[in-house]
Amino acid sequence: MRRLAALIAATASLLLSACASSDWAPAPSNSPTVWIVGGNGRALGEATFTETPSGVLIQLEFSPDSLTPGWHGLHLHERGDCSDFADGFQASGGHVGMRRRIAHGLRHEDGPEPGDLPNLFAAPQGPFAAEFFSPMVTMGPPVSGSHPRAALLDEDGSALIIHAGPDDHQTQPIGGAGARIACAALRQLP
């Protein structure tokens, strides 16, 4: 239990120091930044998606007290639609790549799906930030071959969904992460 408390404290410290770092630089101009909205439809923070040669880098910045403190499951979903916030963001559909007969979970022997990401730790107070990388997705178009990557900016976009609890990275279909509590819609500009 002490190791877990120390790990949580260290993670919170890293996340909080990342917000205050003077080395922070804005994302490149070709990296879309979208609002992260909560269940009441209000903005909780921002998500920036940056294409790299081997995947997509996702930077998240949150306002103080935007999420309950602790661990939250984080997934990429198949549709860029957060309009039904009052109904729990169901319009975003399932995980990116869920229909490919690949199991959910970073720890599952038949996984992971392209939409699977590590958990997010929300700091107990103040603003916080996090950064994630997925080698299984691209902004678009899709990549095939020996290292396929699903496109996030396809015809209906994608969404980043934050869940109420942590993802165990093994249980089907969402790792026991619970309700969808926040959403960031990623869509192509008209």
C-alpha positions as CSV (number, residue, x, y, z in Angstrom):
1,M,0.0,0.0,0.0
2,R,2.9,2.4,0.8
3,R,4.4,1.7,-2.7
4,L,1.1,2.5,-4.3
5,A,0.8,5.8,-2.3
6,A,4.3,6.7,-3.2
7,L,3.7,6.0,-6.9
8,I,0.5,8.1,-6.9
9,A,2.3,10.9,-5.1
10,A,5.2,10.8,-7.6
11,T,2.8,10.7,-10.6
12,A,0.9,13.6,-9.2
13,S,4.1,15.5,-8.6
14,L,5.3,14.9,-12.2
15,L,1.9,15.9,-13.6
16,L,1.7,19.1,-11.6
17,S,5.3,20.0,-12.4
18,A,4.6,19.4,-16.1
19,C,2.0,22.2,-15.9
20,A,4.5,24.6,-14.3
21,S,7.5,23.7,-16.4
22,S,9.1,26.7,-18.2
23,D,10.2,24.3,-21.0
24,W,6.7,23.8,-22.2
25,A,6.2,24.6,-25.9
26,P,2.9,24.9,-27.8
27,A,2.0,22.1,-30.2
28,P,2.8,22.6,-33.9
29,S,0.2,24.6,-35.8
30,N,-0.9,21.5,-37.8
31,S,-1.9,19.7,-34.6
32,P,-5.6,20.0,-33.8
33,T,-6.5,21.1,-30.3
34,V,-10.1,20.3,-29.2
35,W,-12.1,20.9,-26.0
36,I,-12.5,18.1,-23.5
37,V,-16.1,18.4,-22.2
38,G,-17.7,16.9,-19.1
39,G,-21.1,15.4,-18.5
40,N,-22.6,18.9,-18.1
41,G,-21.3,20.0,-21.5
42,R,-18.8,22.4,-20.0
43,A,-15.1,22.5,-21.0
44,L,-12.7,20.7,-18.6
45,G,-9.6,21.2,-20.6
46,E,-8.0,20.7,-24.0
47,A,-6.6,17.8,-26.0
48,T,-3.9,18.3,-28.7
49,F,-3.3,15.5,-31.3
50,T,0.1,15.5,-33.1
51,E,1.0,13.1,-35.9
52,T,4.5,11.7,-35.6
53,P,6.3,9.3,-38.0
54,S,5.3,6.3,-35.8
55,G,2.0,7.2,-34.2
56,V,0.0,10.0,-32.6
57,L,1.1,12.0,-29.5
58,I,-1.8,13.2,-27.4
59,Q,-1.3,16.1,-24.9
60,L,-4.0,16.8,-22.3
61,E,-4.4,19.9,-20.1
62,F,-7.1,20.1,-17.4
63,S,-8.5,22.9,-15.3
64,P,-8.4,22.6,-11.5
65,D,-11.0,20.2,-10.1
66,S,-12.1,19.1,-13.6
67,L,-12.0,15.3,-12.8
68,T,-12.3,13.4,-9.6
69,P,-8.9,12.7,-8.2
70,G,-7.4,9.3,-9.0
71,W,-7.1,7.0,-12.0
72,H,-9.4,7.1,-15.1
73,G,-9.6,4.9,-18.1
74,L,-8.8,6.6,-21.4
75,H,-9.8,5.3,-24.9
76,L,-10.0,6.5,-28.4
77,H,-13.6,6.0,-29.8
78,E,-14.8,5.5,-33.4
79,R,-16.8,8.7,-33.9
80,G,-16.0,12.3,-33.2
81,D,-19.3,13.1,-31.5
82,C,-19.6,14.4,-27.9
83,S,-23.0,16.1,-28.5
84,D,-24.9,13.7,-26.2
85,F,-23.1,14.7,-23.0
86,A,-26.3,14.4,-21.0
87,D,-26.6,10.7,-22.1
88,G,-23.0,9.8,-21.3
89,F,-21.3,10.3,-24.7
90,Q,-22.7,7.2,-26.3
91,A,-22.7,8.9,-29.7
92,S,-18.9,8.4,-29.8
93,G,-19.5,4.6,-30.4
94,G,-17.1,1.9,-29.4
95,H,-13.3,1.9,-29.3
96,V,-11.3,2.6,-32.5
97,G,-10.6,-0.9,-34.0
98,M,-13.0,-2.7,-31.7
99,R,-14.6,-4.6,-34.6
100,R,-11.4,-6.2,-35.8
101,R,-11.7,-9.2,-33.5
102,I,-8.9,-7.9,-31.3
103,A,-9.4,-8.1,-27.5
104,H,-9.5,-4.9,-25.4
105,G,-6.6,-4.2,-23.1
106,L,-2.9,-3.4,-23.0
107,R,-2.4,-6.5,-20.8
108,H,-4.6,-8.9,-22.8
109,E,-2.8,-11.6,-24.7
110,D,-5.1,-11.0,-27.7
111,G,-5.0,-7.2,-27.5
112,P,-4.7,-4.3,-27.5
113,E,-7.2,-2.5,-29.7
114,P,-6.0,0.6,-31.6
115,G,-8.2,2.7,-29.2
116,D,-6.6,1.4,-26.0
117,L,-4.5,3.9,-24.0
118,P,-2.9,3.9,-20.6
119,N,-4.9,5.2,-17.6
120,L,-4.9,8.9,-16.7
121,F,-4.1,10.1,-13.2
122,A,-6.1,13.2,-12.1
123,A,-4.3,15.2,-9.5
124,P,-6.1,16.0,-6.2
125,Q,-5.9,19.7,-6.6
126,G,-4.9,22.4,-9.1
127,P,-4.5,22.1,-12.9
128,F,-2.8,19.0,-14.3
129,A,-1.6,17.7,-17.6
130,A,-0.6,14.4,-19.2
131,E,0.9,13.1,-22.4
132,F,0.1,9.8,-24.2
133,F,1.4,8.1,-27.3
134,S,-0.2,5.5,-29.5
135,P,1.7,3.7,-32.2
136,M,-1.6,2.1,-33.3
137,V,-3.3,5.2,-34.8
138,T,-2.6,7.9,-37.3
139,M,-4.4,11.1,-38.0
140,G,-5.1,9.7,-41.4
141,P,-5.3,8.1,-43.9
142,P,-5.1,4.5,-42.4
143,V,-1.8,2.7,-42.7
144,S,-1.8,-0.9,-43.7
145,G,1.0,-3.5,-43.9
146,S,3.1,-5.1,-41.1
147,H,2.4,-2.2,-38.7
148,P,-1.2,-1.1,-39.5
149,R,-2.6,2.1,-37.9
150,A,-6.2,3.2,-37.7
151,A,-7.1,6.7,-38.9
152,L,-8.5,9.1,-36.3
153,L,-9.6,11.7,-38.9
154,D,-11.7,9.5,-41.1
155,E,-15.2,10.5,-42.4
156,D,-16.8,10.6,-38.9
157,G,-13.7,11.5,-36.9
158,S,-12.8,10.0,-33.5
159,A,-13.3,10.9,-29.8
160,L,-11.1,10.7,-26.8
161,I,-13.2,9.3,-23.9
162,I,-12.4,9.5,-20.2
163,H,-14.0,7.0,-17.9
164,A,-15.1,7.3,-14.2
165,G,-12.7,4.6,-13.0
166,P,-9.4,2.9,-14.1
167,D,-9.1,0.5,-16.9
168,D,-7.7,-2.9,-15.7
169,H,-6.4,-3.4,-19.3
170,Q,-7.9,-6.9,-19.5
171,T,-11.6,-7.2,-18.8
172,Q,-13.9,-7.0,-21.9
173,P,-15.1,-4.8,-23.4
174,I,-13.7,-1.7,-21.6
175,G,-11.5,-2.9,-18.7
176,G,-14.2,-2.2,-16.1
177,A,-13.5,1.5,-16.4
178,G,-17.2,2.5,-15.8
179,A,-19.2,5.4,-17.1
180,R,-18.0,7.8,-19.8
181,I,-17.5,11.1,-17.9
182,A,-15.6,13.3,-20.4
183,C,-15.2,13.5,-24.2
184,A,-13.0,15.3,-26.8
185,A,-14.3,15.2,-30.4
186,L,-11.7,15.1,-33.1
187,R,-13.2,15.9,-36.5
188,Q,-12.0,17.2,-39.9
189,L,-12.7,20.8,-40.6
190,P,-15.4,21.4,-43.3
